Amino acid sequence: AMESAGIVLIGGTTGSGKSRTLYALLERIREKRGQQCRIALVSAVPEYVATTATHIPVGLEAGCDDAMAAA
């Protein structure tokens, strides 16, 4: 959250605290940088709505299954 650029990948099993960690990071970034940064969340099903981020759906409904399988 303190770096000026980069990417954060969070992974883990169900219930391991991924969403809680992510939204704590988003809150910290918003406190430090305000509206001067862009945040994109890529998720099959967002658990929370972050009004300061762009949500990008991934999954069969979004048409991203072929791209994800090829990666």
N, C-alpha and C positions, 0 to 999 in steps of 0.2 A: 504493500500500500504506500510505501514511502518512495518508491522508484518513480522516475519521471515518465517511463514508458515500459511496456512489456505485456505479458500475458500471464494469466493465472489459470491453471487447470486444477480442478478439485475432483477427486474420485474416491469411491469407497462404497461399502455395502449400505443397504437400507438402514436408516437409523443411526448412522455413524457421525452425523453432524455436518454434512456437506453444506446444506442450505443455510444453516445457522452461521457457519464459518463464512460463506460467501456474502451473506447480507451484512455481517459485521465488517467485512472488508469494504464493501460498497459504502457503508456508513462512514468509515474512516476516510476513504478516498473523497467522499463528498465534503467532509469537514475540512480536509486539507486543500482541496483543489477547487471546490465550488462547481460551477457550471462550465469550467474551462476544459473538461475532459469528456470524451465519449465512451460510454460503456455499453457493450453488447453481451447479452446473456443467451447462450445456445443451450436449449434444453428440450427434451421430449415433452415434459409437463412441468411448467413453472409452478412451484409451490406457493410463491408469494409474487405480488406484482410490485416491482421496483419502478416507481414513476420516473426515476432519473436514468433509467437504462432502456435500451432497445431489446425487446425479446425476439429471438429468432427460433422458431419451432423446428425440431428435427424429428423425423419419423416417417412412417408410411403415409400419414395424412398430409405431411408437408412436401412429399415427393422427393425426399432426400435419402431414401433407403439405398438406391443404387450407388450414389456417391459415397455413402458411409461404408458400404460393403466393399467397394473398390479400394478404400484407404488402407 
